[in-house]
Amino acid sequence: MKEGISKKPILPLIRLNLIQPFLIELERRNIDPEGVLADLSISKDDLNNPDIFISAPKMYSLVENLSIKSGDPHFGAHVGSQLDPLSWSPLVTAAEHSATIGEFLLRFMEDANHDENSVIYSLNTVGTRSTFHERRITDGGLRPRHNDGFTVAFLVTLIRRAVGELWDGNRVIANVCDPDAVPGKYFGIRTVITDTFGPSISFPAHWLIQTQPGGDLRGITKSVSTIAPPSSRFIHALRVALQPHLHEFNLNSDRVAKVCGLSKRTLARRLQDRGTSLRLELKELRMQKAESTLSGTKLRVSDVALMVGYSNPTVFSRAFKRWTGMSPRQYRAR
């Protein structure tokens, strides 16, 4: 994401498969998340596709709903405390190369932008205190309490590992939108309420460079993500966000605006400013998916129609012929 994360992206996106640690923990507890996923039009195939991004508000809603499903008031924090850097893309390179927590946080800030463009990270030192801040570009009108708990928990776990015997929870302050999302007396840290635009954690500045026996963060993993990052260009980002929803029959402007975390008016204005419309964008996306599915699979035409939002195969065939000049069967035969 080379186009300035310092500037506000027009459509904040997050890679969908970053949700996997939450699903793994639910599975460990024998809790089926299918209903939550279905409510947000997410399939299990989507979860395994690293190229699918969803809007930031949709991700925040997904995390909160999965956490509610767990029945655990500290679910996000419990997931964060058990996070395996081997399996979570934003941490991989930082965990491999970092000897200190300062180096880790800087590498994490750089690599996280490959998986989302919805957050601005900062690491500031004033006097004897350092603060790591995750600032959301939008809260989606939600209170992402379990997102905050998750972030604080995995940071506390990593900092404790890095500083070793120097750890003193009384010297750590976590700012979250809901202090109750973090277990009471969590490793001795203090939690303070803040707004819904992202958590922060502050600690003694010298911990950034402290190395302890066994505290070296390097060598956790040797795998590095090479998956393409989300784009901050609006049309490209919109198309990425709409891909998982092309099968929906009610994909109108109200629904798309909700998927994107925008108002209907803002969505229409941004499309108009770029010389296009939602109708044209959906037509292009559905045409591309129908063509690639017909040429690359043996699915029935009726199944392809359903995949691109047509309940009636005849109506789909007519539309496809308008797009390509051929019927779906003629296109496949060619």
C-alpha positions in Angstrom: 0.0 0.0 0.0 2.3 2.6 -1.3 -0.2 5.4 -1.5 0.1 7.1 1.8 -1.4 5.3 4.8 -0.9 8.7 6.4 -3.8 10.0 4.2 -7.3 8.7 4.9 -8.1 5.9 2.5 -11.4 6.3 0.8 -12.4 2.8 1.6 -10.8 1.2 4.6 -10.2 -2.6 4.1 -9.0 -5.5 6.2 -7.9 -8.9 4.9 -10.7 -11.3 5.9 -8.4 -14.2 6.9 -7.0 -12.2 9.8 -10.1 -13.4 11.7 -8.7 -17.0 11.8 -7.4 -16.8 15.4 -10.9 -16.1 16.6 -12.4 -19.0 14.6 -9.7 -21.3 15.8 -10.5 -20.5 19.5 -14.2 -21.0 18.9 -13.5 -24.4 17.3 -11.3 -25.3 20.3 -14.4 -24.5 22.5 -16.7 -26.5 20.3 -18.7 -23.4 19.2 -20.0 -23.2 15.7 -19.5 -19.8 14.1 -21.5 -20.6 11.0 -24.6 -18.5 11.9 -22.5 -15.4 12.6 -20.6 -15.8 9.3 -23.9 -16.4 7.3 -25.4 -13.2 8.8 -22.5 -11.3 7.3 -22.6 -13.2 4.0 -19.2 -14.8 4.6 -18.6 -18.4 3.5 -15.9 -20.9 4.7 -14.3 -20.7 1.3 -14.0 -16.9 1.7 -12.1 -17.5 5.0 -9.5 -19.5 3.2 -9.0 -17.1 0.4 -6.1 -14.6 1.3 -7.2 -12.3 -1.5 -10.5 -11.3 0.0 -10.8 -8.0 1.9 -13.8 -6.7 3.7 -14.6 -3.2 5.0 -13.3 -2.3 8.4 -16.8 -1.9 9.9 -17.7 -5.3 8.7 -14.6 -6.8 10.3 -15.3 -5.0 13.6 -18.8 -6.3 13.5 -17.6 -9.8 12.8 -15.2 -9.8 15.7 -17.8 -8.5 18.1 -20.5 -11.0 17.0 -18.0 -14.0 17.2 -17.1 -12.8 20.7 -20.7 -12.6 21.7 -21.2 -16.1 20.3 -18.4 -17.3 22.6 -20.2 -16.1 25.7 -16.9 -15.0 27.0 -16.8 -11.3 28.1 -13.0 -11.3 27.5 -12.9 -13.4 24.4 -10.9 -10.9 22.3 -8.2 -10.7 25.0 -8.1 -14.4 25.4 -7.5 -14.9 21.7 -4.9 -12.2 21.6 -3.0 -13.7 24.6 -2.7 -17.0 22.7 -1.9 -15.5 19.3 0.7 -17.5 17.3 2.9 -15.3 15.2 3.4 -18.2 12.9 -0.2 -18.0 11.7 -0.9 -14.3 11.8 0.4 -12.4 8.8 1.0 -8.9 10.3 3.4 -10.4 12.9 5.4 -12.8 10.8 8.3 -10.7 9.6 8.6 -8.7 12.8 8.8 -11.9 14.8 11.4 -13.3 12.6 13.8 -10.3 12.6 13.3 -8.4 15.8 15.7 -8.6 18.8 13.9 -5.9 20.8 10.3 -4.8 21.3 11.1 -1.4 19.7 12.3 -3.2 16.5 9.3 -5.5 16.7 6.8 -2.6 16.9 8.5 -0.7 14.0 8.5 -3.8 11.7 4.9 -4.6 12.7 3.8 -1.0 11.8 5.4 -1.5 8.4 4.1 -5.0 7.7 0.5 -4.5 9.0 -0.2 -2.2 6.0 -0.1 -5.3 3.7 -3.2 -6.6 5.5 -5.2 -3.5 6.1 -5.4 0.2 5.2 -7.9 1.0 7.9 -5.5 1.8 10.8 -2.7 4.3 11.3 0.0 3.1 13.8 2.2 5.3 15.8 5.1 4.8 18.3 5.9 7.9 20.3 8.4 8.5 23.1 8.1 11.5 25.4 10.5 11.6 28.3 10.6 8.2 30.0 7.4 6.9 28.5 6.7 5.3 25.1 3.2 4.8 23.6 2.1 2.5 20.8 -1.2 3.6 19.3 -3.5 1.9 16.9 -5.7 4.6 15.5 -8.7 3.5 13.4 -9.7 5.6 10.5 -13.3 4.7 11.2 -15.1 2.9 14.1 -18.0 2.0 11.8 -20.4 3.4 14.3 -19.5 0.4 16.6 -17.7 0.0 19.9 -15.0 -2.5 18.9 -14.3 -3.6 22.5 -13.1 -7.1 21.6 -10.8 -5.7 18.9 -9.3 -3.5 21.6 -8.9 -6.4 24.0 -7.3 -8.6 21.3 -4.7 -5.9 20.5 -3.8 -5.1 24.1 -3.5 -8.8 25.0 -1.1 -9.7 22.2 1.0 -6.6 22.8 1.2 -7.3 26.5 2.3 -10.9 25.7 5.0 -9.8 23.3 6.3 -7.0 25.5 6.5 -9.4 28.6 8.5 -11.8 26.5 10.8 -9.1 25.2 11.6 -7.5 28.6 11.8 -10.7 30.6 12.4 -10.1 34.3 12.0 -6.3 33.9 8.3 -6.7 33.4 6.2 -4.7 35.9 2.5 -4.4 35.0 2.1 -1.4 37.3 4.2 0.6 34.8 1.9 -0.3 31.8 -1.2 1.6 30.9 -3.7 0.3 28.3 -6.3 2.7 26.8 -9.4 0.8 25.4 -12.9 1.7 24.6 -14.2 -0.7 27.3 -11.9 -1.6 30.2 -14.2 -4.6 31.0 -13.0 -6.2 27.7 -9.7 -6.9 29.4 -9.6 -9.3 32.4 -9.2 -7.6 35.7 -5.6 -7.3 37.0 -4.4 -8.5 33.6 -0.7 -9.1 34.4 -0.9 -6.1 36.7 -1.6 -3.5 34.0 -3.9 -0.6 34.4 -6.7 -0.1 31.9 -8.2 3.3 31.1 -11.3 4.1 29.0 -10.8 6.0 25.7 -12.8 6.5 22.5 -13.8 3.9 20.0 -11.1 4.8 17.5 -8.4 2.4 18.7 -6.4 1.2 21.7 -3.0 2.3 22.9 -0.5 0.9 25.3 2.2 2.9 27.2 5.2 1.6 29.0 8.7 2.6 30.2 10.7 3.9 27.2 13.9 2.0 28.0 11.9 -1.3 27.4 12.1 -0.5 23.7 15.8 -1.4 23.6 16.2 -3.7 26.5 17.3 -7.3 25.7 17.0 -10.1 28.2 18.2 -13.7 28.2 15.6 -15.6 26.3 13.9 -12.4 25.4 15.1 -12.2 21.8 12.0 -12.2 19.5 13.8 -13.5 16.5 13.4 -17.0 15.2 9.8 -17.5 15.9 9.1 -18.2 12.2 10.7 -18.1 8.9 7.7 -17.6 6.6 6.9 -14.2 5.1 3.7 -13.1 3.5 3.9 -12.2 -0.1 0.2 -11.6 -0.6 -0.7 -8.3 -2.3 -1.8 -5.5 0.1 -5.2 -3.7 -0.2 -5.3 -0.7 -2.4 -6.3 2.8 -1.3 -7.6 3.6 -4.8 -11.4 3.8 -4.4 -12.6 1.9 -7.4 -10.1 -1.0 -6.9 -10.9 -1.1 -3.2 -14.7 -1.1 -3.9 -14.3 -4.0 -6.3 -12.3 -6.0 -3.8 -14.9 -5.3 -1.1 -17.8 -6.4 -3.4 -16.3 -9.7 -4.6 -17.6 -11.8 -1.7 -21.1 -10.3 -2.2 -21.8 -10.8 -5.9 -24.1 -13.8 -5.2 -26.5 -11.6 -3.2 -29.8 -10.8 -4.9 -30.3 -7.5 -3.0 -27.0 -5.9 -3.8 -28.5 -2.4 -4.1 -27.0 0.9 -3.2 -28.2 0.6 0.4 -26.6 -2.8 0.8 -23.3 -1.8 -0.9 -23.1 1.4 1.2 -23.4 -0.8 4.4 -20.8 -3.2 3.1 -18.4 -0.4 2.5 -19.0 1.5 5.7 -20.2 4.6 3.8 -23.4 6.5 3.6 -25.4 6.0 0.4 -24.9 9.6 -0.6 -21.1 9.4 -0.1 -21.0 6.2 -2.1 -22.9 7.7 -5.0 -20.9 10.9 -5.0 -17.5 9.1 -5.1 -18.7 6.9 -7.9 -20.0 9.9 -9.9 -16.7 11.8 -9.3 -14.9 8.9 -11.0 -17.3 8.7 -14.0 -18.9 5.5 -13.1 -21.9 4.1 -11.2 -22.8 1.2 -8.9 -24.8 -0.4 -11.7 -21.8 -0.3 -14.1 -19.4 -1.6 -11.5 -21.6 -4.5 -10.5 -22.1 -5.3 -14.2 -18.4 -5.5 -14.8 -17.7 -7.6 -11.7 -20.5 -10.0 -12.5 -19.4 -10.3 -16.1 -15.8 -11.0 -15.1 -16.8 -13.6 -12.5 -19.3 -15.3 -14.9 -16.8 -15.5 -17.7 -14.0 -16.9 -15.5 -16.3 -19.4 -13.9 -17.7 -20.7 -17.2 -14.3 -21.0 -18.7 -12.5 -22.4 -15.7 -15.1 -24.8 -14.2 -17.8 -27.3 -15.2 -20.5 -25.8 -13.1 -24.0 -25.7 -14.5 -25.1 -22.4 -16.0 -27.8 -22.2 -13.3 -25.1 -22.5 -10.6 -23.0 -19.8 -12.3 -26.1 -17.6 -12.4 -26.6 -18.0 -8.6 -22.9 -17.1 -8.0 -23.4 -13.7 -9.7 -26.7 -12.8 -8.2 -29.3 -14.2 -10.7 -32.0 -16.4 -9.3 -33.4 -17.0 -12.8 -30.9 -18.8 -15.3 -32.8 -17.5 -18.3 -32.5 -13.9 -17.2 -28.8 -14.5 -16.5 -28.3 -16.0 -20.0 -29.9 -13.0 -21.6 -27.7 -10.6 -19.6 -24.6 -12.6 -20.5 -25.4 -12.5 -24.2 -25.8 -8.7 -24.0 -22.3 -8.6 -22.3 -20.5 -10.9 -24.7 -22.6 -11.5 -27.7 -22.8 -15.2 -26.9 -24.9 -17.4 -24.7 -23.1 -19.0 -21.7 -23.0 -22.3 -23.4 -21.6 -20.8 -26.6 -19.0 -19.0 -24.5 -17.9 -22.2 -22.7 -17.8 -24.1 -26.0 -15.5 -21.5 -27.4 
